[in-house]
Each structure stands twice: as structure tokens, then as C-alpha cells.
Amino acid sequence: MPQKKEILKVKNCVICNKKGKLFFREKYTDKIFKDFFSNFYGKSKSKSLIKRLKKINFELLKCNSCEFVWQKNQPINSFANNLYSKIIDDKKSFLKSKKIFRENRNKFNNELNLICNSLKKKRLKVLDYGAGWGAWIRSIKLENVNLYAYELSNKRNRFLKKFNINVLDYKKIKLKKNEFDYIRLEQVLEHLPDLDKCLKLIKIISTKDIIIDISVPNGKKNILNPHIVNIQKGPIQPLEHINCFSNKSLKKLFANYGFRSISIFELFKFYLSNSFFQVSSFKFLIKNIVQNYFSTSIKFKLK
């Protein structure tokens, strides 16, 4: 049987379908990448990675219409599986998730409670899409919420099941229409080679009152200064962050699938839905207003 290709070449913008303009190209065998991979993944893993990339260039393209930036050569199939299951250090990612859970669990729970109160439903179905080790979903202790997790890693899924979380099997997934009231995608979209598949699925499973919480690395600096490219962890991180968004491009992507960012009025509704006012809920309001208009952490609803 012929082997499946490991690199997907993406020449057109996945948002506008316009041809991208090349603004950066370097060979993966250059010292700058060897140093980055060695520092980030370790020397032994770095060597095998560079060997696999010896005929591939790191190329960044930009859409002048919507500001979307992407890596032209994107790892898929066995290459992507190897990257995320073997190259990336599970122990390091678990410890990072553990720290996030420890420092933010009360905040995560309280913020979702604000949103749930505004929806005014007796019971809500919540989906953590790309749940990872569950730092967020394990924080939620609301009685009127059914929690679901969607995660590709079998190891992470086994871990999540220990906490009585409904883990969706991505190989057998049969989601119903209009199923979820709140969907969270935290640091997910920047990794996906098939954004169309993801957004179509989310559109199908969303109720008419859906709130979708999106957060991706902010690529504003890379977009405004395309000739200053630093090979480091961040919005254009080699291999992992294949999609780089700005506030404008993220909103345009979701608009293509019938979503809009929530208004200031709706953000105030989250705040006013509480029976009492707290400093933390006011901070939540201000933070979300700023994020929705200036960052790449945005809440969306159906148009």
C-alpha cells in the first residue's frame, strides 16, 4: 500500500480562499531550528525531527485580505501523530495543566457560572473541545451542568475518565444536532490542519443560544511586522502552531460559518444575570469587552 503523505501544502487562505503571500522562508536544517527544537523537545528528539524535515522549508504565508497567517507545510497523518504523541513531552504538559488547574479552578468555575446564569436554562450541556489534561473541565463543579470532553489523546482520555467526565470517543463520535449550549476551544484552532471540518461540526452541535469560547495565540505582532520573525514558542511556533490569527481573521473565520462575536450588551447581560455583584464578576466583564475587540480570546454566538 502507498504511504500516506506526511506534509500538507496549503497555498490558499482557509478563510478567504485567496492565494497567500510568502513573507518568510528558511530551511528546517538551519541552525536556528536545530537550536529551537533541541531546547524545546530535547536533543535526541530534535535530531529525529530534523532528519524528517531535511527536505522541507519553514514557510509563512499571509492573506492580505483578512490578515490570516499560516505555515505552508503542515504535518499530518503519521508525522502529526508522532509529533503530538512522542515528540511533545507528556510529563511537561501534564505538570503545566496541573499548575493551571491549581491556580485558576475557582475562576474557571465562577466564570462559567456567570454564563450559565445568563442562559437561564435548567440544565446545560457543556463541551470542552480539545480538553487536554482537563485543567478547565475538572474545575467545573456546577450542579446544573453536564460536562463533556473531546480529546484525541488516548492517554489524556483515560485520565479524564477518572473524574467521571463524559469523554467522547473521536473514532466513534456521533454527535446530535443542537446538542451543546456552551463549547470551549482553548488553544486548539492554531493546531488544526482542517479548520473547515472543525467549524462545520461545531455549527451542527450548537443550540440556537450557543456560546462558543475561543482562545488562540494572538498573532498581531507577527502580522504587523511580518519581516521580524522569531523562531520561538508563540503564535507561529514551527510545526505546532500552523494557523496564526488576529482579532480580524478569527472573527472572519467564524462569520463564514454563521457565527458573530457577542455584543457589549450581551457581555453586560452575563454580569447583570447574577443576583449579587462582586469585584471578580466586574473584572470578568471588563476583561471580556477588551478581549472581544482587541485580542484573540473571543466569545461567539450564532447570527
matplotlib code that plots the C-alpha trace (Angstrom):
import matplotlib.pyplot as plt

x = [0.0, 1.3, 2.2, 0.0, 1.7, 3.0, 3.0, 0.0, 0.9, -1.5, -1.2, -4.5, -6.1, -8.6, -10.7, -10.8, -9.5, -7.1, -3.5, -1.1, 1.9, 5.2, 7.0, 9.3, 11.2, 14.1, 15.3, 14.4, 18.0, 19.3, 20.9, 18.0, 15.6, 18.0, 18.5, 14.8, 13.8, 16.7, 15.8, 12.1, 11.9, 15.4, 18.4, 17.6, 14.0, 15.3, 17.7, 14.9, 12.7, 15.3, 16.0, 12.4, 12.3, 15.6, 13.8, 11.1, 11.2, 9.5, 7.4, 4.9, 2.2, -0.1, -3.6, -3.6, -7.4, -8.2, -4.7, -4.6, -1.1, -0.2, 2.5, 2.5, 4.0, 1.8, 2.4, -0.4, -1.1, 1.8, 4.0, 1.4, 0.7, 4.4, 4.8, 1.9, 2.2, 6.0, 8.0, 6.0, 6.8, 3.6, 5.1, 5.8, 2.4, 0.7, 2.6, 1.7, -2.0, -1.8, -0.5, -3.2, -5.8, -4.4, -4.2, -7.4, -10.0, -12.2, -12.0, -12.9, -15.9, -17.2, -16.9, -18.9, -21.5, -21.9, -22.5, -24.9, -27.0, -27.4, -28.7, -31.5, -31.8, -32.5, -29.7, -26.9, -24.6, -21.0, -18.3, -14.5, -13.3, -9.6, -9.7, -6.1, -5.4, -8.7, -7.4, -10.6, -13.2, -12.1, -12.6, -16.3, -18.5, -21.9, -24.9, -26.9, -24.2, -23.4, -19.7, -18.3, -14.7, -13.4, -9.7, -7.6, -5.1, -6.0, -3.7, -5.5, -8.9, -8.1, -7.1, -10.3, -12.5, -11.2, -13.1, -16.5, -16.3, -18.2, -15.3, -16.4, -14.6, -13.4, -13.3, -17.0, -18.3, -22.0, -23.0, -26.6, -27.8, -28.4, -26.7, -24.5, -25.2, -21.6, -18.5, -14.9, -11.9, -8.8, -5.6, -7.0, -7.6, -3.9, -3.0, -5.7, -4.9, -8.7, -10.4, -13.4, -14.2, -14.0, -16.2, -18.8, -19.0, -19.4, -22.1, -24.1, -23.9, -24.6, -28.0, -29.6, -28.4, -24.9, -21.9, -18.6, -15.5, -12.4, -8.8, -5.8, -2.3, -2.5, -0.5, -0.9, 2.9, 3.7, 1.0, 2.0, 5.8, 6.0, 9.7, 10.5, 10.1, 11.4, 11.6, 10.2, 7.2, 4.2, 1.7, 4.0, 5.7, 7.1, 5.1, 2.6, 1.0, 0.3, -2.5, -1.8, -4.8, -5.6, -8.8, -10.0, -9.1, -10.7, -13.9, -14.0, -13.4, -16.4, -18.5, -18.0, -19.9, -22.7, -21.3, -20.8, -18.8, -21.1, -22.0, -21.2, -24.9, -24.7, -21.5, -23.3, -26.1, -23.6, -22.7, -26.3, -27.5, -26.1, -28.2, -25.3, -22.3, -18.7, -15.4, -14.5, -17.6, -16.9, -13.3, -14.8, -17.0, -14.1, -11.7, -14.2, -15.0, -11.3, -10.7, -13.7, -12.5, -8.7, -7.5, -7.9, -9.9, -13.4, -16.9, -19.2, -22.9, -25.0, -26.1]
y = [0.0, 3.5, 5.5, 8.5, 11.8, 13.4, 17.1, 19.1, 22.0, 24.9, 27.7, 29.5, 31.2, 28.8, 31.9, 33.8, 31.2, 33.8, 32.9, 33.7, 35.9, 34.4, 36.6, 34.2, 31.0, 29.1, 25.5, 23.4, 22.2, 25.7, 26.2, 28.4, 25.4, 22.9, 25.1, 25.7, 22.0, 21.0, 23.5, 22.7, 19.0, 17.8, 16.8, 13.2, 14.1, 17.1, 15.0, 12.7, 15.6, 17.5, 14.3, 14.0, 17.7, 17.7, 18.4, 20.7, 24.5, 26.5, 28.9, 31.5, 32.9, 35.8, 36.7, 40.5, 40.4, 39.0, 39.1, 35.3, 33.9, 30.2, 27.7, 26.4, 23.0, 21.4, 18.0, 15.5, 11.8, 9.8, 12.9, 14.8, 11.7, 11.3, 15.0, 15.1, 11.6, 11.1, 14.3, 16.5, 15.8, 14.4, 14.9, 18.6, 19.2, 17.4, 19.5, 22.7, 21.6, 20.8, 24.3, 25.9, 23.9, 24.7, 28.5, 29.0, 26.4, 28.9, 31.5, 28.9, 27.7, 31.2, 32.5, 29.6, 30.1, 33.7, 32.5, 29.7, 32.2, 34.4, 31.4, 30.7, 27.0, 24.4, 22.2, 22.8, 20.6, 21.9, 20.6, 21.2, 20.6, 19.7, 19.2, 18.1, 17.0, 18.8, 21.8, 23.6, 20.9, 19.4, 22.9, 23.0, 22.0, 23.4, 21.2, 22.2, 21.3, 18.1, 18.0, 16.5, 16.4, 15.8, 14.9, 13.0, 11.7, 8.3, 8.8, 12.1, 10.5, 7.7, 10.4, 12.4, 9.4, 9.1, 12.3, 11.0, 13.3, 12.2, 11.6, 11.5, 8.8, 10.7, 7.4, 6.6, 10.1, 10.6, 13.9, 15.1, 18.4, 21.2, 19.4, 21.8, 25.1, 26.1, 25.0, 25.9, 25.7, 26.8, 26.8, 24.4, 26.1, 27.1, 23.4, 22.1, 21.5, 21.1, 24.1, 23.6, 20.2, 21.5, 24.6, 22.6, 20.1, 22.9, 24.6, 21.3, 20.6, 24.1, 25.1, 28.3, 30.1, 28.7, 30.5, 29.5, 30.4, 30.6, 31.4, 31.2, 32.8, 36.4, 36.8, 40.6, 41.3, 38.8, 40.2, 43.9, 43.1, 40.2, 40.7, 40.2, 36.5, 35.0, 31.2, 30.6, 29.4, 31.6, 32.3, 31.0, 28.2, 25.8, 22.6, 23.0, 26.4, 26.1, 28.8, 32.3, 34.6, 38.2, 39.5, 40.3, 37.0, 35.0, 36.9, 36.4, 32.7, 32.3, 34.6, 32.2, 29.6, 31.8, 33.0, 36.5, 37.8, 38.7, 42.3, 44.6, 44.4, 40.6, 40.8, 43.1, 40.5, 38.0, 40.5, 41.5, 37.9, 37.5, 38.1, 40.0, 41.9, 41.0, 42.6, 39.3, 39.4, 43.1, 42.1, 39.3, 41.9, 44.3, 41.5, 40.1, 43.5, 44.1, 40.6, 40.6, 43.8, 43.6, 40.1, 36.5, 35.3, 35.9, 34.7, 33.8, 33.2, 32.2, 35.1]
z = [0.0, -0.8, 2.3, 3.2, 2.7, 5.9, 4.8, 3.7, 1.4, 2.0, -0.6, -0.2, 2.8, 4.5, 5.4, 2.1, -0.3, -1.7, -2.6, 0.3, 0.0, 1.2, 3.7, 5.4, 4.3, 5.9, 5.8, 8.8, 8.7, 9.6, 13.0, 14.2, 14.0, 15.4, 18.4, 18.9, 18.6, 20.9, 23.6, 23.3, 22.8, 23.8, 21.8, 20.9, 19.7, 17.9, 15.8, 14.6, 13.9, 11.8, 9.9, 9.0, 7.9, 5.9, 2.6, 4.0, 4.4, 7.2, 5.1, 6.4, 4.1, 4.8, 3.4, 2.7, 2.8, 6.3, 8.0, 8.4, 8.6, 8.2, 7.7, 4.2, 5.1, 7.7, 9.4, 9.0, 9.4, 10.9, 11.2, 13.2, 15.4, 16.1, 16.9, 19.4, 20.9, 21.0, 20.4, 22.8, 26.5, 28.2, 31.6, 31.0, 29.5, 32.5, 35.0, 33.2, 33.2, 36.9, 37.7, 35.6, 37.5, 40.9, 40.2, 38.2, 39.2, 41.2, 38.5, 35.8, 37.8, 38.6, 35.1, 33.6, 36.3, 35.1, 31.6, 32.7, 34.7, 31.7, 29.5, 32.1, 31.4, 34.0, 32.7, 30.2, 28.2, 28.1, 25.7, 26.3, 22.7, 22.9, 26.7, 27.1, 30.7, 31.8, 33.8, 32.9, 32.8, 36.1, 37.7, 36.9, 39.9, 38.9, 39.6, 36.6, 34.0, 32.2, 31.2, 28.0, 26.8, 23.2, 23.1, 20.6, 23.0, 24.5, 27.5, 28.3, 27.8, 30.3, 32.8, 32.3, 32.8, 36.3, 37.2, 35.8, 32.8, 29.7, 27.2, 23.6, 21.5, 18.4, 16.4, 17.1, 17.6, 16.6, 18.0, 17.7, 16.2, 18.6, 21.4, 23.3, 25.0, 25.6, 23.7, 24.8, 22.4, 24.4, 22.4, 19.8, 16.4, 15.9, 15.7, 13.2, 9.5, 8.8, 10.3, 8.0, 9.4, 13.0, 12.4, 10.5, 13.4, 15.9, 13.8, 13.8, 17.5, 18.7, 20.1, 18.9, 22.2, 22.0, 23.5, 22.0, 23.9, 21.6, 22.6, 20.4, 20.5, 19.4, 16.2, 16.0, 16.2, 13.5, 11.3, 11.8, 11.5, 9.0, 8.4, 12.1, 12.6, 15.8, 15.9, 19.4, 21.3, 20.3, 17.5, 14.7, 16.6, 14.0, 13.3, 16.2, 15.6, 11.9, 12.0, 13.2, 14.0, 14.6, 16.1, 12.5, 10.9, 13.8, 13.5, 9.8, 10.1, 12.4, 10.3, 7.4, 9.4, 10.7, 14.0, 15.3, 18.3, 21.2, 21.8, 24.7, 25.6, 25.9, 27.9, 30.4, 30.5, 31.9, 34.6, 35.4, 35.5, 38.9, 42.0, 43.6, 42.3, 43.0, 42.1, 40.3, 38.1, 37.2, 36.2, 34.1, 32.3, 31.6, 30.5, 28.0, 26.5, 25.9, 24.6, 22.2, 20.5, 20.7, 21.3, 20.0, 23.1, 21.8, 22.6, 19.7, 19.2, 16.1, 13.9]

ax = plt.figure().add_subplot(projection="3d")
ax.plot(x, y, z, "-o")
ax.set_aspect("equal")
plt.show()
